[in-house]
Amino acid sequence: MSAESASTTVSSEELAKDTGKSAGRIGVYLLIAIALGYALTVVWGRVLPPEDNAVLLSFWGMLMGLGAALSPLEQEISRQSAHAALEGRKAGRPAVIAFVTSIVAVGVAALFTLIPPVTDKVYGGQFALAVIVLAGGLSFAFQFAARGLLIGQNQVRSYSWLILVEAAVRILVVAALVVAGLTQLYWFAIAAATGSFAWLLFARGAARLVDPKLDVDEPAKPVVTNMLMLLAGAGLTASVITGYPALVSLLAPGGDKDKLGVLFLALFVARTPLTLMAPVQALAVPTVVRLSSTEEGKHRLRRLLALGSAGALALAALGALIGWLIGPWVVRLVYGAKNDPEAWWMAGLVWSSILLAAMQLLAAVLVAQAKATKVLITWAAVVVATALVLLFFPGDTVVRAVVGLAAGPTVGLLVVMGFVVRGTPETGNARPSETSR
């Protein structure tokens, strides 16, 4: 083995170790954040009357949906930041353009919910909730940009703390409100939105990692095009994660409302972790960028992708079995005996949730390789497959809803596996402003 080859191998092994440590730290903080998110909904469910709780959960879905839709901003900026780190410098003007494009897009989407007919359907006619979502959505853009800069420069400690602070702030404010006796719907909505402002505590450190005066010659149009495609893909993602109940209501209306209510509650339990996958995706992007910088790293990446894709299918099958056996019991335990889903619902839910998690990671690989078009195709395949089942599959609304939520991610995983496992990373890495393929 040549000295250069040995050096490359050591470098790759060190990267694997470093990535493992980073993933471990982020994973621990992420699990805590998920637990705090569940605790939040349990408090709301026990304190608020059912009608208010339903409105608040709709508000929560919209707020977190906007956050999930902004995850490509974090991934794209982490990609640019990782390139900059390899060159020993800060992220430049393309990162700022990506941020501005995203904040405009999320602002337009949030303003749409201020239209009275939309407000009536989503927030029960409570206009103030739409305003809170607008403020929270705009703040999320700053938060995801800060997270992208931090993880791209491998500042895992600060990044992990930002994840934890976001979740902790919400539960602390809610706890203070309960103690103070301020348990009205609006107070809880404000508490939920406070987490999106956690970036303020990390703004100074993140700002040091970007310099708008760098890369000023890079064209803006490719960056804007990339971001719009990635954001569109994220919007499609949100439609099958946080927005799935709305998709069912739109394409397969009717059905047993009580059964659908239980199914959507079970869906909420199964899907909530997916709304917090962004940190794992963001870690994947710079890791792929660094691995793709060497031939040995590319070989390791291909092997990891092949094994990971096969492992996702095996894990989904095991998860479906566990969901069948204990899923209904878990839902009854958390939300009461009246909420009793059928075992096959839970099997389908767990299967689809695991595949969606795998898809999100594989889509992050495409982001790292500047292939936003393929990201959009992947999520479009999920939504189209799901919509076709909801429209044409035999059976009542509940059957269509369960089959649809399982079929869509299965098709999508096969599509994205074809893109990333069979694809070969090109020599080097895409430039910060390179048009995605």
C-alpha positions in Angstrom: 0.0 0.0 0.0 1.4 3.4 -1.0 2.0 6.2 1.6 -0.7 8.2 -0.1 -3.2 5.3 0.0 -2.4 4.6 3.6 -3.0 8.3 4.4 -6.3 8.2 2.6 -7.4 5.0 4.5 -6.5 6.6 7.9 -8.3 9.7 6.9 -11.4 7.7 5.9 -11.2 5.7 9.2 -10.9 8.9 11.2 -13.9 10.3 9.4 -15.9 7.2 10.2 -15.0 7.5 13.8 -15.7 11.2 13.9 -19.1 10.7 12.2 -20.0 7.9 14.6 -19.3 10.2 17.6 -21.2 13.0 16.1 -24.1 10.8 15.3 -24.1 9.4 18.8 -24.2 12.9 20.4 -26.8 14.2 18.0 -28.9 11.0 18.5 -29.0 11.3 22.3 -30.1 15.0 22.1 -32.6 14.1 19.4 -34.2 11.3 21.5 -34.5 13.8 24.3 -36.1 16.3 22.0 -38.6 13.7 20.7 -39.5 12.8 24.3 -40.1 16.4 25.1 -42.3 16.8 22.0 -44.5 13.9 23.1 -44.7 15.3 26.6 -45.9 18.6 25.1 -48.9 16.9 23.4 -49.7 14.8 26.5 -49.9 18.0 28.6 -52.2 19.7 26.0 -54.3 16.6 25.7 -54.9 16.5 29.5 -55.3 20.2 30.1 -57.3 21.4 27.1 -60.9 20.4 26.2 -61.0 18.0 23.1 -62.2 20.7 20.7 -59.3 23.1 21.6 -56.8 20.3 21.6 -57.8 19.4 18.1 -57.3 22.9 16.9 -53.9 23.1 18.7 -52.8 19.9 17.1 -53.7 21.3 13.7 -51.7 24.4 14.6 -48.8 22.3 15.7 -48.9 20.2 12.5 -48.8 23.4 10.4 -46.0 25.0 12.5 -43.8 21.8 12.4 -44.7 21.2 8.8 -43.2 24.6 7.9 -40.1 23.6 9.9 -39.9 20.2 8.1 -40.4 22.0 4.7 -37.3 24.1 5.6 -35.0 21.2 6.3 -33.5 21.5 2.7 -32.2 24.9 3.8 -30.2 23.3 6.6 -29.0 20.5 4.3 -28.0 22.9 1.5 -26.2 25.3 3.8 -24.5 22.4 5.6 -23.3 21.2 2.1 -21.8 24.6 1.3 -20.4 25.0 4.8 -18.7 21.6 4.6 -17.1 22.5 1.2 -15.9 25.7 2.8 -14.5 23.8 5.8 -12.5 21.5 3.5 -10.9 24.6 2.0 -10.3 26.2 5.4 -12.7 29.1 5.0 -16.3 30.3 5.7 -19.4 29.8 3.6 -20.0 32.6 1.2 -22.7 34.5 -0.8 -24.5 31.3 -2.1 -25.4 30.4 1.5 -27.0 33.8 1.9 -28.9 33.5 -1.3 -30.2 30.0 -0.2 -31.4 31.6 3.0 -33.1 34.5 1.4 -34.8 32.2 -1.1 -36.1 30.0 1.7 -37.3 32.7 4.0 -39.3 34.3 1.1 -40.8 30.9 0.2 -41.8 30.1 3.8 -43.2 33.6 4.2 -45.4 33.1 1.2 -46.6 29.7 2.4 -47.4 31.0 5.8 -49.2 34.1 4.5 -51.5 31.7 2.5 -52.9 30.4 5.8 -54.0 34.0 6.7 -56.7 33.8 4.0 -60.0 33.5 5.9 -61.3 30.2 4.2 -57.9 28.5 5.0 -57.9 29.9 8.5 -61.4 28.5 9.1 -60.4 25.0 8.0 -57.0 24.8 9.6 -57.3 26.8 12.8 -61.0 26.8 13.4 -61.3 30.4 12.3 -58.8 31.6 14.9 -56.7 34.2 13.0 -54.2 34.7 15.8 -52.9 31.2 15.3 -52.1 31.9 11.7 -50.1 34.9 12.7 -48.2 32.9 15.3 -47.4 30.3 12.6 -46.1 33.1 10.3 -43.8 34.4 13.0 -42.6 30.9 13.9 -42.1 29.9 10.2 -39.9 32.9 9.5 -37.9 32.3 12.6 -37.4 28.7 11.6 -35.6 29.9 8.5 -33.0 31.6 10.7 -32.8 28.5 12.9 -32.2 26.1 10.1 -29.6 28.3 8.4 -27.7 28.5 11.7 -27.9 24.7 12.1 -26.6 24.2 8.6 -23.6 26.5 9.2 -22.8 24.8 12.5 -23.0 21.1 11.3 -21.2 21.9 8.1 -18.2 23.2 10.0 -18.4 20.1 12.3 -19.4 22.2 15.4 -21.4 19.2 16.7 -21.6 20.4 20.3 -23.2 23.7 19.5 -25.5 22.0 16.9 -26.6 19.4 19.5 -27.4 22.0 22.1 -29.5 24.0 19.6 -31.6 20.9 19.0 -32.1 20.4 22.7 -32.8 24.0 23.5 -35.5 24.2 20.8 -37.4 21.4 22.4 -36.7 22.3 26.0 -37.8 25.9 25.7 -41.3 24.8 24.6 -41.8 22.4 27.5 -40.4 24.9 30.1 -42.7 27.6 28.9 -45.7 25.3 28.8 -44.9 24.1 32.4 -44.7 27.7 33.5 -48.0 28.5 31.9 -49.7 25.5 33.7 -48.3 26.6 37.0 -49.5 30.1 36.4 -52.9 28.9 35.4 -52.6 30.3 31.9 -53.9 27.2 30.0 -55.8 28.9 27.2 -55.3 27.8 23.6 -53.4 31.0 22.6 -50.9 30.7 25.4 -50.0 27.2 24.5 -49.7 28.2 20.8 -47.2 30.9 21.7 -45.3 28.5 23.9 -45.1 26.0 20.9 -43.7 28.8 18.7 -41.0 29.9 21.2 -38.8 26.9 20.2 -38.3 28.3 16.7 -36.5 31.3 18.3 -33.8 29.2 20.0 -31.4 30.2 17.3 -31.0 33.6 19.0 -28.8 32.0 21.7 -26.5 30.7 19.0 -26.7 33.5 16.4 -23.3 35.0 17.2 -21.4 31.7 16.8 -23.2 30.9 13.6 -22.7 34.3 12.1 -18.9 33.9 12.3 -19.1 30.9 9.9 -20.5 32.9 6.9 -19.0 35.8 4.9 -21.3 37.3 2.2 -18.2 38.8 0.6 -16.9 35.4 -0.4 -17.9 33.7 -3.7 -19.5 36.9 -5.0 -18.8 35.8 -8.6 -21.0 32.7 -8.2 -24.3 33.2 -10.1 -27.4 33.5 -8.0 -29.9 31.7 -10.4 -28.6 28.2 -9.9 -28.8 28.6 -6.1 -32.3 29.9 -6.3 -33.3 27.1 -8.7 -31.8 24.4 -6.4 -33.5 25.8 -3.3 -36.9 26.0 -5.0 -36.7 22.4 -6.2 -35.5 21.2 -2.7 -38.3 23.2 -1.0 -40.9 21.8 -3.4 -39.6 18.3 -2.6 -39.8 19.1 1.2 -43.4 20.3 0.7 -44.3 17.0 -0.9 -42.5 15.2 2.0 -44.6 17.2 4.5 -47.8 16.2 2.7 -47.2 12.5 3.6 -45.8 13.1 7.1 -47.5 15.9 9.0 -50.1 16.7 6.3 -51.3 13.1 5.6 -54.7 13.6 7.3 -55.4 16.6 5.1 -54.3 14.6 2.0 -56.8 11.8 3.0 -59.6 14.3 3.6 -58.9 15.9 0.2 -58.6 12.7 -1.9 -60.7 10.1 0.0 -63.3 12.1 2.0 -66.0 10.4 4.1 -65.6 7.2 6.0 -66.0 6.4 9.7 -64.9 9.6 11.4 -64.3 7.8 14.7 -62.0 5.2 13.1 -60.2 7.9 11.1 -59.7 9.9 14.3 -58.1 7.0 16.0 -56.0 6.3 12.9 -54.8 9.9 12.7 -53.9 9.8 16.4 -51.9 6.7 15.9 -50.3 8.3 12.8 -49.3 11.3 15.0 -47.5 8.9 17.4 -45.7 7.1 14.5 -44.8 10.2 12.4 -43.6 12.7 15.1 -40.0 11.4 15.1 -39.9 12.0 11.4 -40.4 15.7 11.9 -37.2 15.7 13.9 -35.1 13.8 11.3 -33.6 17.0 10.0 -30.5 16.9 12.3 -29.7 13.4 11.1 -30.1 14.5 7.5 -27.9 17.5 8.1 -25.2 15.3 9.5 -25.4 13.1 6.5 -24.8 15.9 4.0 -21.3 17.0 5.1 -20.3 13.4 5.8 -21.1 12.5 2.1 -19.2 15.6 1.0 -16.1 14.6 2.9 -16.3 11.0 1.8 -16.8 12.0 -1.8 -13.5 13.9 -1.7 -11.4 10.7 -1.9 -11.6 7.5 -4.0 -11.4 5.3 -0.9 -14.2 7.4 0.7 -16.4 6.9 -2.4 -16.0 3.2 -2.2 -16.9 3.2 1.5 -19.9 5.4 0.7 -21.2 3.0 -2.0 -20.9 0.1 0.4 -22.7 2.0 3.2 -25.5 3.0 0.9 -26.1 -0.6 -0.4 -26.0 -2.1 3.1 -28.1 0.7 4.6 -30.8 0.4 2.0 -31.1 -3.4 2.4 -31.1 -2.9 6.2 -33.9 -0.4 6.0 -36.2 -2.9 4.4 -35.3 -5.6 7.0 -35.8 -3.1 9.9 -39.2 -2.0 8.4 -40.4 -5.6 8.3 -39.3 -6.2 11.9 -40.9 -2.9 12.9 -44.2 -3.8 11.2 -44.3 -7.1 13.3 -43.6 -5.2 16.5 -46.3 -2.6 15.5 -48.8 -5.4 14.9 -48.0 -7.0 18.3 -47.8 -4.0 20.7 -48.8 -0.9 18.6 -52.4 -0.8 19.7 -51.4 -1.2 23.4 -49.0 1.7 23.1 -51.6 4.0 21.7 -54.1 3.0 24.4 -51.5 3.5 27.1 -50.6 7.0 26.0 -54.0 8.4 24.8 -56.6 6.3 26.7 -58.6 3.1 26.2 -61.1 4.9 23.9 -58.4 5.2 21.3 -57.9 1.6 20.2 -56.4 1.2 16.7 -56.4 -2.1 14.8 -53.1 -4.1 14.8 -52.8 -4.1 11.0 -53.0 -0.3 11.0 -50.0 -0.1 13.4 -48.1 -2.6 11.3 -48.6 -0.4 8.2 -47.8 2.8 10.2 -44.5 1.5 11.5 -43.5 0.0 8.1 -44.1 3.3 6.4 -42.4 5.4 9.1 -39.2 3.4 9.0 -39.1 3.6 5.2 -39.7 7.3 5.3 -36.8 7.8 7.7 -34.6 5.8 5.3 -35.8 7.9 2.4 -35.0 11.1 4.2 -31.4 10.0 4.8 -31.0 8.8 1.2 -32.5 12.1 -0.1 -29.8 13.9 2.0 -27.2 11.9 0.0 -28.7 13.3 -3.2 -28.6 16.8 -1.7 -24.9 16.4 -0.8 -24.3 15.4 -4.5 -26.2 18.5 -5.7 -29.0 16.4 -7.3 -32.1 18.4 -6.3 -34.0 17.2 -9.4 -33.8 13.6 -8.2 -34.9 14.6 -4.7 -38.0 16.2 -6.2 -38.7 13.1 -8.4 -38.3 10.9 -5.3 -40.9 12.7 -3.2 -43.2 13.2 -6.2 -43.2 9.4 -6.7 -44.2 9.0 -3.0 -47.1 11.4 -3.3 -48.3 10.1 -6.7 -48.3 6.5 -5.4 -50.1 7.5 -2.2 -52.7 9.6 -4.1 -53.5 6.8 -6.6 -54.2 4.4 -3.7 -56.4 7.0 -1.9 -58.3 7.5 -5.1 -58.7 4.1 -6.6 -57.8 1.3 -4.1 -60.8 -0.9 -3.2 -62.2 -0.5 0.3 -63.4 2.2 2.6 -61.6 5.4 3.5 -59.7 3.8 6.5 -58.4 0.9 4.3 -57.3 3.3 1.6 -55.6 5.6 4.2 -53.6 2.7 5.7 -52.6 1.1 2.4 -51.8 4.5 1.0 -49.4 5.5 3.8 -47.6 2.1 3.4 -47.5 2.0 -0.4 -46.2 5.5 -1.1 -42.9 5.2 1.0 -42.3 1.7 -0.5 -42.4 3.1 -4.0 -40.4 6.1 -3.0 -37.6 4.0 -1.3 -37.2 1.9 -4.5 -36.9 5.1 -6.5 -34.3 6.8 -4.3 -32.4 3.5 -3.9 -32.1 3.4 -7.7 -30.7 6.9 -7.7 -28.1 6.6 -4.9 -27.1 2.9 -4.8 -26.6 2.5 -8.6 -25.3 6.0 -9.1 -21.6 6.8 -8.9 -20.4 10.0 -7.2 -18.5 12.1 -9.6 -14.9 13.0 -9.0 -14.7 15.9 -6.5 -17.7 17.7 -5.3 -20.3 20.2 -6.7 -19.5 23.8 -6.4 -21.7 25.8 -3.9 -23.8 27.3 -6.7 -23.8 24.3 -9.1 -27.2 23.6 -10.6 -28.6 20.4 -9.1 -29.2 17.4 -11.4 
